[in-house]
Amino acid sequence: MPTLQTLPDLLVPGLDLVFVGINPGERSAELGHYYAHPGNGFWPALSASPLLEEPAGPEDDQSLAERAGIGFTDVVKRVITDSTNVTTEELRTSEPAFRQRIAGASPRAICLTSSRAFDVLFPKVRASGTWGRQPVTLEGAAVWVMPSTSGRAAGHRAHVHRVLAELAASLGRAAVRGVA
C-alpha cells in the first residue's frame, strides 16, 4: 500500500479557533478531510455546538476558515490510524513546527482534540479527566482541551459537547439554532 499523503494545514492568519489533532488518520488522509472517519463524532458535535451557524461535515473543513473563522492542523503530520502509535518523543519533536504553524495563524484559541497531545506539550498542567480551558497559552492563543472524538472514546461525548459550548461562549458565539 502506498504511503498516504498527510492532510494540509487549514490555517490562515487571524482565525478565531484552530482544532488540533494528534495526527491525521488513514481514512481522513484517504478522503483528504479532517476527522473524516465515519465513526468519529467530531463533525456531529461541532455541528450541534454554537460554534457553527449551520451543520457541517468533513467536506466542509476547507471552507470553515472563511465561513466561521475555524482552522485545522495536527501536532504530528505523519498519517497513522491509531494515534497511540505516535510516540511521546515524536510529539515533542513535532512541537517546534507545530508552534510555528499556530504562530502564523495567530488564532484567538486552539482546541486540542485529545488530552494526550496536551499532556505531552504541557506536562503536569492538566489534572486527569479535566477538559476545557487550560491555564496556559500557546503562541498567544487560549488553549482548550476536549476528549477525543474517535469511536473508541464515545463514552466522553457529553464532555465534548460541554467543552465546545464553553469554547463558543468564550469566543462570543451564542446558540443560534436552539441547541442546548
C-alpha positions as CSV (number, residue, x, y, z in Angstrom):
1,M,0.0,0.0,0.0
2,P,1.5,3.4,-1.0
3,T,2.2,5.9,1.8
4,L,-0.7,8.3,2.2
5,Q,-0.1,12.0,1.9
6,T,-0.7,14.0,5.1
7,L,-3.6,16.5,5.4
8,P,-2.7,20.0,4.6
9,D,-2.9,22.6,7.4
10,L,-6.1,24.6,7.0
11,L,-4.7,27.7,8.6
12,V,-4.9,31.4,7.7
13,P,-3.9,34.4,9.7
14,G,-6.4,35.8,12.2
15,L,-8.5,32.7,12.9
16,D,-10.8,32.6,15.9
17,L,-10.2,28.9,16.5
18,V,-7.9,26.1,15.4
19,F,-8.8,22.4,16.1
20,V,-5.6,20.4,16.7
21,G,-5.4,16.6,16.4
22,I,-2.5,14.4,17.4
23,N,-2.0,13.2,13.7
24,P,-4.1,12.5,10.6
25,G,-5.8,9.1,10.5
26,E,-5.5,7.0,7.4
27,R,-9.2,7.3,6.5
28,S,-9.0,11.1,6.8
29,A,-5.9,11.2,4.6
30,E,-7.6,9.0,2.0
31,L,-10.6,11.3,1.8
32,G,-8.5,14.5,2.2
33,H,-10.5,15.9,5.1
34,Y,-10.1,16.3,8.9
35,Y,-12.0,13.9,11.2
36,A,-13.4,12.1,8.1
37,H,-13.7,8.6,9.6
38,P,-17.5,7.8,9.8
39,G,-17.1,6.6,13.4
40,N,-15.6,9.9,14.5
41,G,-18.0,12.1,16.4
42,F,-16.2,15.4,15.7
43,W,-18.5,16.8,13.0
44,P,-21.8,15.9,14.7
45,A,-20.5,17.5,17.9
46,L,-19.2,20.6,16.1
47,S,-22.5,20.9,14.2
48,A,-24.5,20.7,17.4
49,S,-22.4,23.5,19.0
50,P,-22.9,27.2,18.8
51,L,-19.5,27.5,17.0
52,L,-21.3,27.0,13.7
53,E,-24.4,28.7,12.3
54,E,-25.3,25.6,10.2
55,P,-24.3,21.9,10.3
56,A,-21.0,20.9,8.7
57,G,-19.2,17.7,7.7
58,P,-15.7,16.7,6.8
59,E,-16.2,18.0,3.2
60,D,-16.7,21.5,4.7
61,D,-13.3,21.7,6.5
62,Q,-11.7,23.8,3.9
63,S,-14.4,26.4,3.9
64,L,-14.7,26.9,7.6
65,A,-11.8,29.4,7.8
66,E,-13.8,31.9,5.8
67,R,-17.3,30.9,7.0
68,A,-16.6,30.5,10.7
69,G,-13.0,31.5,11.5
70,I,-12.1,27.9,12.2
71,G,-8.9,26.1,11.0
72,F,-7.4,22.7,11.4
73,T,-4.0,21.1,11.9
74,D,-2.3,18.3,13.8
75,V,0.7,18.3,16.1
76,V,2.3,15.4,14.2
77,K,1.8,15.3,10.4
78,R,2.5,11.6,10.0
79,V,-0.5,9.6,8.8
80,I,-1.4,6.6,11.0
81,T,-4.8,5.4,12.2
82,D,-4.0,4.5,15.8
83,S,-2.6,7.7,17.4
84,T,-1.3,5.6,20.3
85,N,1.4,4.6,17.9
86,V,2.6,8.3,17.8
87,T,5.3,8.3,20.4
88,T,5.8,10.9,23.1
89,E,9.2,11.7,21.5
90,E,7.5,12.2,18.1
91,L,5.1,14.7,19.7
92,R,7.9,16.6,21.4
93,T,10.0,16.6,18.2
94,S,7.0,17.9,16.2
95,E,6.3,20.7,18.7
96,P,8.5,23.5,17.2
97,A,7.0,23.1,13.7
98,F,3.5,22.9,15.3
99,R,4.1,26.1,17.3
100,Q,5.3,27.9,14.1
101,R,2.1,26.9,12.3
102,I,0.0,28.2,15.1
103,A,2.0,31.4,15.4
104,G,1.4,32.0,11.6
105,A,-2.3,31.7,12.1
106,S,-2.4,33.7,15.3
107,P,-5.8,32.3,16.4
108,R,-7.6,33.5,19.4
109,A,-7.9,29.9,20.7
110,I,-6.8,26.4,19.9
111,C,-8.6,23.3,21.0
112,L,-6.7,20.0,21.2
113,T,-9.0,17.2,20.3
114,S,-7.2,14.8,22.6
115,S,-5.8,15.2,26.1
116,R,-2.7,13.1,25.2
117,A,-1.1,15.8,23.0
118,F,-1.8,18.5,25.5
119,D,-0.3,16.4,28.3
120,V,2.9,15.9,26.3
121,L,3.2,19.6,25.3
122,F,2.3,20.9,28.7
123,P,3.4,18.3,31.2
124,K,1.8,18.3,34.7
125,V,-0.6,21.2,33.9
126,R,-3.9,19.3,33.5
127,A,-5.4,17.1,36.1
128,S,-6.5,13.8,34.6
129,G,-10.1,13.9,33.4
130,T,-10.3,17.7,33.3
131,W,-11.3,19.2,30.0
132,G,-11.9,22.7,28.9
133,R,-9.9,25.9,29.1
134,Q,-6.4,25.4,30.5
135,P,-4.2,27.8,32.4
136,V,-1.7,28.2,29.6
137,T,-1.4,29.9,26.2
138,L,0.3,28.7,23.0
139,E,1.7,31.4,20.7
140,G,-0.7,33.8,22.3
141,A,-3.8,31.6,21.8
142,A,-6.0,30.4,24.7
143,V,-5.7,26.6,25.0
144,W,-8.6,24.3,25.3
145,V,-8.6,20.5,25.6
146,M,-11.5,18.1,24.9
147,P,-11.7,14.4,24.9
148,S,-11.0,12.5,21.7
149,T,-14.0,12.2,19.3
150,S,-12.8,8.9,18.0
151,G,-15.2,6.0,18.2
152,R,-13.1,4.4,20.9
153,A,-13.8,7.4,23.2
154,A,-17.6,7.6,22.6
155,G,-18.2,7.5,26.4
156,H,-16.8,11.0,26.7
157,R,-19.1,12.7,24.2
158,A,-21.0,14.7,26.8
159,H,-17.7,16.3,27.8
160,V,-17.0,17.1,24.2
161,H,-20.4,18.9,23.9
162,R,-19.8,20.8,27.1
163,V,-16.3,22.0,26.1
164,L,-17.5,23.1,22.6
165,A,-20.4,25.1,24.2
166,E,-18.0,26.8,26.7
167,L,-15.5,27.5,23.9
168,A,-18.2,29.1,21.8
169,A,-19.2,31.3,24.7
170,S,-15.6,32.4,25.3
171,L,-15.5,33.4,21.6
172,G,-18.8,35.3,21.9
173,R,-20.8,32.9,19.9
174,A,-24.3,32.4,21.1
175,A,-26.5,29.4,20.4
176,V,-28.2,30.2,17.1
177,R,-30.2,27.0,16.5
178,G,-31.8,26.4,19.9
179,V,-29.0,23.9,20.7
180,A,-28.9,23.2,24.4
